[in-house]
Amino acid sequence: MMENGKQPVVKMSGITKRFLDVTASGNISFDLYPGEICALLGENGAGKTTLMNILFGYYTCDEGEIFIKGEKVNLAAPKDAISRGVGMIHQHFALVPSQTVLENIVIGTGSGKGIFLDLKSARRQLLALQHRFGLQIDPDARIWTLSVGEQQKVEILKALYRDVDILIMDEPTAVLAPAETEDLFTTLRALVEEGRSVVFISHKLNEVMDISDRIVVLRAGRVVAQRRTADTNVRELANLMVGRELLEVIEKKKIEPGRPVLEIENLNALNDKNIPALKDLGLVVRQNEILGLAGISGNGQRELAEILFGLRDPVAGSIKVNGRRLKFGSPASAIALKMGRIPEDRIDTGLMMDLTVEENMILENHTSAEFQRYGLVKSSRIRRFSDDLITAYGIKTAGREAVTKSLSGGNLQKIMLARELAGQPAVVVAAQPTRGLDVGAMEYIHQRILQERARGAGILLISEDLDEVFNLSDRIVVLYEGEIMGEALSEGASREQVGLWMSGVHR
């Protein structure tokens, strides 16, 4: 196939990749053309990253052929792909925190004579690339001092330094602020103007519409649709991704908030490096209300959630749940005060992956009178409780006896929701409740959160996803460097203003 008379710069045909009995890619064909940004869309587990890992030489395919710039290639390792001009920037960057920007960029390039790096000419080359693509960053800055957005610029410069003309970006905006995302898009447009090509893997439909020229949709390891971006819309793409009609908009009925159920006063806390993470923080969440706490990662959100969950002690301050004081450092106190806790890390903090689904369901209240008497477990009651929740939450599992680690991310999140919401909590603290989930799972989680609001719970939604914050919240508060930068009612709030607050700008 040719597009506008151009031959594809990448042609993958009949690509199949199996992991044990799971087919991650099933007979996929994918083309990429010079000077285009092609978005690869799909739910979690649809096979997007697997397909690109094959193009980058991380995985070898079981069947199929790959042509790069018209030549059939055998990619046994990433160095084979890099030597042919293919670069990949993963969600989790591969940088050495203690080294400088320049050192990170020249690592592994073999630039220099013998065992010595020629840092002088490397610096000249780097500064020329920075000037050409508008990627300004101090070559002598150590990586650990840089923001996530700046680290991503280093990764792009690293690829350009290796003269990559096919750049794969895996979920590149997952941890960026709106202003950083804009900077990234400016850079990507500059790359394609030079005739380079970009594959953009993403969940975020609005961004895909904004940045891409063409969109390929994967579902369950197969290509289900291809569209020119100009000929489609967010709604069609969402439906193609999940294979069914999604709700047009989230139904959020207007409800008058009730009395305060979560009161945080003068909360001060340190982060893991003993640097102040929260500074005199004060927040109130009321019944029937969702308070959206927005902010870029690393501005105190994690520390706040850990204090609420009993995993970190603050330096000073008080928290009341339902008018009663929360005992710090005590998860049991949070449970006793009827706080539903949805941590952002479902694997390390939220669930015990080696236990069964049923055991995770009763983890927090297995000693209650409902489930045991005189030290004897009420097995039939526990079985009925677990089966009811699996049905109610549509958890896809081989049954309550299945080991939790065998389930997908969306189903892990549902187990956590089922457990936390079963006791009808007065307050729900949801930290990044849909991070890494696809649109179908996100829609489900959002509906459940709104049902809790309607039931009378107060919800603190801690999220870095602005769409999520705007869609669900009644009020929005922005956290910047541990302090509240601004507050607005979500109805009529300006996305631009919220984006500025997230970047530390008042006006």
N, C-alpha and C positions, 0 to 999 in steps of 0.2 A: 504493500500500500504506500502511495505517496501523498503528501499533503502540500497543497500549493506548489506542486512541482518539486518539493524537497524530498530527498531520501531520508528515512529515519536514521538518527545517529545511534539509537539503540533499537534492536529488534529482538524480542524474546518470543519464542513460539513453542507451544506445547509443553510449557514448564509444569512439571509435577514434582512435588516434594512431600514425602511421608515421614512422620515421626511415629514410630511403632505402628499402631493401627489407625492413627489420625492423619487424614490427608489435608495438609495445611495449604497446598496449592494444587489445584486439579486442572491440568491441561490449559494453563493460562497463556494467552498471547498478549503482549504489551509492546507498544511502540512509543518512542520519544523522538521528537523532531528538534532540529537546531533552532535556537532562539525562542523556545517556548517554556512556559511554566505549566507542567501537567500535574494536576492534583490527583492523588490516589486516596479515595474515600472508602470507608467501610466500617462496620461495627468492630468491636474488640474481637479478635480471633478470626477476622475475615481473611487474613493472610497478607495484609499490606506490607508489614515489616519483613515477613518471611520472604516475599517476592523480591524486595529490595536488598535483603541480606544475600540473596542468591546473586543478584547483579553486582554486589560489592565483594563477592568471593568469600563471605563468611560461611555460607552453606553451599554445598554442591547440589544440583538438582538430580533427582532420580531419572527423570526423562526430560527431553526438550533440548532446544538449541538457543544459543545467544550469539548475536552479531553486534559488534561495536564498530561504528564507522565503516560498515560494509564488510568487515572481516569476522569470520567465525572464530569465537574465542573459547578457551577452556580456562575457567577462573577457579583455581585451586585454593587461592588465598587472597586476602585484601590487597597485597602488594601487586598481584596480577591485574587487579582492577585499577589500582592507582596508576600503574605504568601505562594504562590505556586511557587515562584522563578521567576516571570515575572516582568521585569522593563521596563519603557519606558522613553526615553529622547526626549522631544518635541523640536521643532524648537526654541521656546522661553523658555529659561531656567526658572526653578522654584527655584531661589536662593534668599536669603535675602542679599541685597547689603551691609548693614551696619555690618553684622556678619562675623566672620572669617570662613575660609575653614572648620576647625574642627567642629565649631558650626553648620554650614550648614549640615555637613555630619551626625551628630548625632541627628538632629532635628527629632522628631517623631519616634525614634527607641525604646524609652523606656529603653535605656541602663542606668543603675544606680540603686540607691536604693531610693525608695520613690520618692520625688519630685526633688532629686538632680541627676544631670548627673555625671556619672563617667568618667570625661574627661581624666584622666590619662590612664586608660585601653583602652579608645576609641582612644587616640593618638597612643598607642602601636599598636593597630589593624590597624589603618590607615597607619602608617609607614610601617608595614609589607606588606600591600596591594600595597603601592606605589613601594616598592622594587620589589615585585613579578611581577608587570605589567609595570614597567618602567614609572610610572606616577608621576614624581617628581613635587611637588608643596608645598610651605610653609604652614603648617597647621595653622599658626597664621596670614596669610595674609588676609586682608579684601577683600570681593568679588569685591567691586567697584574698587579696584586697579588692578584687573586682566584683561588680554586681553580676547577676546571672546574664543580663543582656550584654554586658561587656565581654563576659566569657564566651558567649556565643559568637561575638565578633571575632574573637581570637580563633575559634574553630573555623570560621569562614576564611579568615586570612591564612590559616594553616593549609586549607584545601587549595586556595588560590596560589600560595607559594609553591605548591606541588604541581602547579599548572593544570588543575582540574578544569575540564570544560563540561562535565556532566556532574551536577551536584545533587545528591539525594539528601533531603532534610526530613527527619522523622519527628513529627509532632513538635516543630520548632518554637511554637508560641505558647506551649503549655505553662511555662513559668514566667512569661514576660508581661510587663505592664503595657497598657495601651500605647504609650509613647514609644516604648522599645519595639513593639510590634510594627509600628509605623516605620521606624528606622530600618528594621529588617526588610520590610517590603520595598523600601526605597533601594536598598542594596540589591535585592533580588531582581528588581526591574533593571538596574544598571548592568547586572550580569547578562541578562538575556538580550539587552540592546547590543552587547558585544558579540552576540551569536552563541553564547553558552546556553545550556539547557538545564532546567531544574525540575526535579520530582519533589512534590510537596505533599507529605503524608500528614493528614489532619483529621480531627473529629469536628472542627469548628466550621460549620457550613457558611456562616457569614464571611469568614476570612477566605475560604476557598473561592467564594463568589467574587471577592475583592481582588485576589492576587492571581488566580489561574487563567490560562487561555483555554484549557481543555480539562475535562474531568473523566476519570475512569473509576467506576464503582465496583468494588468487590463484595461478594457475599458468600460466606462459607467456602472460601478458597477458590471461587470462580469469578470471572468477569461477568457481571449481570447487565452493565450498561456503559456506554460512552457518550458524552455530550460535549459540544462546544459550550463554554461557560455562558456565552451570549444567548444561547438557545434554551437555557434551563432556569430554575429558581430553587430557593432553599427548600420549599415544600416538596417539590418533585424529588430532589436529592435525598431528603430524609426518608421519604417513602421507599425509594429505590434501595437505600441502605438496609432497611429493616424488612422489606418485602411485604409491607402492609401499610394501610393508611394510618398516619399518626394524627393525634388531635391537632386541630388548627392552632389553637392557643390554649394556654392553661386557664381553666375556669377558676378565677379567684374572686369569691364573693366578698363584698364589702362587709366587714364586721367591726363593730366598735370594740377597741381593746378594753379589757377588764382591769383588775387590780394587779400590782406588780407581783411577779412570781420569781424573778431573778434580779437581785440587787447587788451590784458590784461597786464598792466604794474605795477610793484611794489605793488601788492595787498597784504595788510595786514589785517587780521581779527581775532576777538576773537570768541571762541565758547561759548556755554551757561554757562560754568563755568568761563568765563572771562580769559581763558587760550589761548595763541596764537594758532590759527588754521591754518592760512595762513601766510607765511613769505616771503615778497618780491616776490610774485609769478608773473612770466611773461610767457604769452602764446600767440601764434598767430595761428589763423585758417584761411585758405584761401578758396576761391571758389573751388568747385569740390573736396574738401578734407574732409576726416573723420579723426579727431585727437582723438585717443583713450586715455582717461585718466584712467590709471589702478591704483589700490591700494587697500589695505585692508580697510574695513569700519573703519571710525573714524580718517582718516588722512587728513581731510580738504575738502573732496569732497562735503559733504553736505553743508558746509558753502559757498563754491564757487558757487554751484548751487543756493543757496538762495540769494546770492548777485546779481547774474545774473538775477534772477527772480524778484528782487525788494523786497524780503522778509527780508533782513538783510543788515545793513549798514556796510561797511568796516571801518577800522581805518584809512587807507591811501591807495592811489593808484588810478588808472584810468582805465576805460574800454571804448573802442570805438567799435561801431557797424556800419559797412559801413562808417567808417571815421568820424562818429558823436558821440559825447560823451554821454554815458549812464548816466541818472540821477539816483543816488542811492535812494533806498527806494521807487521807483515808478514803479510798474508793468506796468502802462500806458506808461511810457517812453520806456520800452522794447518792448511793442506791437507796438508803433508808429515807432520804428526803425526797424520794421520787424524781430523781433526775435521770432522764434517758440520755445515754452517752454514746455518740457515734464518732469514734476517733478517725483521723484521716488515714492512719495506717492499719487497714483491716487485718493484714497478715501478722504483723509483729505485736500490735497492741489490742486489736479488737477481738481476735479469735485465737483459739488454740488449734493449730492446723492438723495436729496428729490425733485429736479427739474426733468422735463422730459428730454428725450434724445434731443429733439429739442431745449429746453432752454439751455442745456449745449453746444450744437453746436454753438449757437450765443452769448455765454456768453461774449466773448471779444470784439465783434464788433456790438452788438445790437443797438448802437447809431449811427452807420455809415449811410451814405446817401443810401447805398445799402438796408438797412432794415427799415429805417423810413424817413418820410418827414414831416416837420412842426410839429414834435412831434407825428405824427400818424404812427403806425406800419404797414409795408407792409406785411400783413399776408400771402398772396399767395406766395410772393417772398420767405419768410422764410420757408414756407412749402416745396416749390420746392427745395430750398437749402438743407434742412435737408434730404429730400427723396433721392436727388442725392448722398449725402455723405453716407447715410446708404447703398445704392446700391453699390457705388464705393468701399467702404471699407468692404463690406460683413458683416455688423454688424447684429448679430442675436438678434432681438428685436421684441416685439409684435407691434412695430410701433413707429413713432416719439413721440407719446403721452405717451409712456411707462415711468414709473418712473425709473430713472437711477439705483437706488439701486437694481432693479430686475435683472440686467444683470451680467454675469460672468466676472471674472477678465480680460480675453482676450478681451472681447467686450468693457469693460470700457476703456481699453488701446486704442482700435480702435477709440472710440469716441474722446478721447483726441488727437490722431494723426490726425483724420479727421479735427477737429477744428483748430489745430495748423498749419497744412500743407495747408489748403484751401487757405490761403492768400499768398502762394508761398514765404515763408520767406527767407531772405538773409542768416540768421544764424539759425541753429537748435541746441538747447542745450537739449540733451537727457540724463536724469539721470536714470540709472538702468532701461532702457526701457522695458526689458523683465523679470525683477525679478518676480519670482513666476508664470511665464507663462509656458505652456507646449510646446513641440517641434513644434506642428502645428502652434500655435499662434506666437511663436518665429520666425519661418521661414517667416511668413507674415510680421511681424514688420521689420525684417532685409531687406526684399525686398523693403519695403517702404523707409527705410533710404537710401538704395543704389539708389533708384529712385531720391531722393532729391539731392544726390551727383551729379548724372548725369545731373540733371536740372541746377545745378550751385550753389547750396547752400553750405555753409561751415558748417560742423557738428562737434560739440564737444560731443563726446560719453563718458559719465562718467559711468564706469562699473566695478564691482568687479568680473565679469565672464571673466576669461582669454580667454576661447574659443571665446566668443563674440568679445573681443577686437582684437584678432588675425585675426578672420574671416572678420571683417568689416573695420578695420583701415588702413589708408595709413601710418600714423605715430603713434608711441606709446610713451606716456610720463608717467612715474611712479611718483606718489605723495606719499611722506613718511613724516609724521609729518609736513605737510604743506609746504614742499619744494620739488622741482623736484629732484628726486634721479637719474634719467637717462632718456635718450631719444634714440629711434631707429626707423629706417624705419621698418614697419612690415614685408616687404619682406626680408627674411633672418634673422629676429630677433631671438635670442635664448630664448626659453621659460624659460630655466633654469636661464638665466641672469635676465629676467624680474621678475621671481619669487624671486630671491635674492634681487633685488632692492625693491620689495614690502615688504620684511622682513627687509629692512634697511641696506643691505650689498652691498657695492660698487662692489666688485670683487668676 
